[in-house]
Amino acid sequence: MNKIWIIAVRELKSFFDSLTAYILIVVFLALSGFFTWISGSDIFFIGQATLQPFFSVAYWTLFFFIPALTMRMLAEENKSGTIELLLTKAVTDWQVILGKFLACLMLIGIALLLTLPYYISVWAMGPIDHGAVWCGYLGLILMSMTYISIGLFASSITSNQIVAFLLSLFIGVFFLIIFNVLSSDFTGTIGEILSYMSLSTHFDSISRGVVDSKDVIFFLSITVFGLTLAETSLSKRNIVD
Amino acid sequence: MSIVVENLTKTYGQQNAVNDISFQVNTGEILGFLGPNGAGKTTTMKIITCFMAPTKGDVRVNNFSIHDNPEEIKKKIGYLPENNPLYYDMNVIDYLEFVGELQGISKAKIQDKIVEMIHVCGLNIEKHKKIGELSKGYRQRVGLAQAMINDPEILILDEPTTGLDPNQIIEIRKLIRHLGKEKTVILSTHILPEVEATCDRILIINEGKIVADGTPETLRKQAQGNEMLRVQFADYGSRDSVISLLQSLDTVLMVDPVLNEDGTFLIQSREGKSSRRSIFQLCVQKNWVMTEMTPIETKLEDIFRELTTN
């Protein structure tokens, strides 16, 4: 655990040393703020004290932002060869993967923390369903974990950051849209499976304030699966090369 | 702390990068790893440092196997990889701290260790700069510093002196020699005088196989063969008569005049014989003046070339 933390802290610092962290946070806040408060279908339009508009914007922005964060995680190390230096230290492949995962998650966490003023403002304006808000945040975090693990996997198999970025968008878009669209084209078991695989199904129910273990398991299992693939791809240097 | 390499084989596709090599390195030994490009030096080092798994074979470091206890081994090895990859966006002190923490140095000791490494590797002026802003030589020093920060019992250095200026090279060699007294050091290099200056033992590999193993002296003796002398005379008669007289000495195998140098000959003795005395006596007898007699030693370069070219 200690090693994971050391790696995570280094990665987080490097986000803040480069402009990555600041740009991400500013753009994230600007976009979500715009759609929550200013655009046509904002909170004032709905006329209810709810953060639902914010959650549906964050649902999209995180889809694009997370691959931008994860793309350099392993691809850059593969390219510059620093992965060799890192893995010949007293750490395991898993500690490296989890450390990087944790760093991305912490940055997303910071970005989400900074949206708490939205919550407080809405709360000040009217009676708000606190449960639904916290569930919405939980949903965003679970979804971020899923995207981060996909992004880490994409970054682990290439030494080109652009390829990693596009690949994680490509994988992500299946969970975001394609499974959902396909599920309406199929009936029976296939339709159900596709509907279960769709991220929106699970995110919607969580952000409405219904935390079902089925949904949590869905997000966590994809996360574990993605991280396992990333770890496998990192350790494949041991088998073929 | 000993390193035992047993029947190590690494195959990339069809090609054997390392082909069934075995050797052992003991504590206090500095092993120089020589070989042409692509001979398998780096691959062997990557396997010993647990970066890569071998196709076949095993490496045991103090009876820990790379297959079963890579964590134990990695803690004890300081490794400087070939192209010295570093995080360019970190500054020197932060980077050393990061590596020190990963290698399990306690919080209390880590600052002292960093100060010590900065001093040993001459990084004092540059310690607050980002690694990406440093010159190649300074980056190399950072690479060495991170390899040595946890005082590892084994140092594996892939071309440690590339990019350093001559003063620094001498300092680093001195440092390696000093460290080698109580540690086990494996270093690879292309610079042959460096091997002679620093290593107790040389291992030459070619096409994935060990072709020579021994101290610089034993290697030289093995390769030496017959005695070769470069002799120069003055006040001698004709060149042909000198050659035929020298040839008639019973220890001499062959005499070659050196082109463009009057009165200079290369004399090869018969196996196991020395011709120095008889040549001198011949000079006295014929009243020639001998102005030079130099034994020609086989250089490490020659041994290297002989063993690694087909």
Chai-1 contact restraints between the chains, C-beta under 6 A:
chainA,res_idxA,chainB,res_idxB,connection_type,confidence,min_distance_angstrom,max_distance_angstrom,comment,restraint_id
A,I6,B,E101,contact,1.0,0.0,6.0,A-B,restraint_1
A,I6,B,L102,contact,1.0,0.0,6.0,A-B,restraint_2
A,R10,B,F98,contact,1.0,0.0,6.0,A-B,restraint_3
A,S14,B,D89,contact,1.0,0.0,6.0,A-B,restraint_4
A,D17,B,D89,contact,1.0,0.0,6.0,A-B,restraint_5
A,S80,B,P85,contact,1.0,0.0,6.0,A-B,restraint_6
A,G81,B,N83,contact,1.0,0.0,6.0,A-B,restraint_7
A,G81,B,P85,contact,1.0,0.0,6.0,A-B,restraint_8
A,T82,B,P85,contact,1.0,0.0,6.0,A-B,restraint_9
A,T82,B,Y87,contact,1.0,0.0,6.0,A-B,restraint_10
A,E84,B,F51,contact,1.0,0.0,6.0,A-B,restraint_11
A,E84,B,P81,contact,1.0,0.0,6.0,A-B,restraint_12
A,L85,B,P85,contact,1.0,0.0,6.0,A-B,restraint_13
A,L87,B,F51,contact,1.0,0.0,6.0,A-B,restraint_14
A,T88,B,T49,contact,1.0,0.0,6.0,A-B,restraint_15
A,T88,B,F51,contact,1.0,0.0,6.0,A-B,restraint_16
A,T88,B,Y79,contact,1.0,0.0,6.0,A-B,restraint_17
A,K89,B,L102,contact,1.0,0.0,6.0,A-B,restraint_18
A,K89,B,Q103,contact,1.0,0.0,6.0,A-B,restraint_19
A,A90,B,E71,contact,1.0,0.0,6.0,A-B,restraint_20
A,A90,B,K74,contact,1.0,0.0,6.0,A-B,restraint_21
A,A90,B,K75,contact,1.0,0.0,6.0,A-B,restraint_22
A,A90,B,Q103,contact,1.0,0.0,6.0,A-B,restraint_23
A,A90,B,G104,contact,1.0,0.0,6.0,A-B,restraint_24
A,V91,B,L102,contact,1.0,0.0,6.0,A-B,restraint_25
A,R237,B,M52,contact,1.0,0.0,6.0,A-B,restraint_26
A,N238,B,A53,contact,1.0,0.0,6.0,A-B,restraint_27
A,D241,B,Y12,contact,1.0,0.0,6.0,A-B,restraint_28
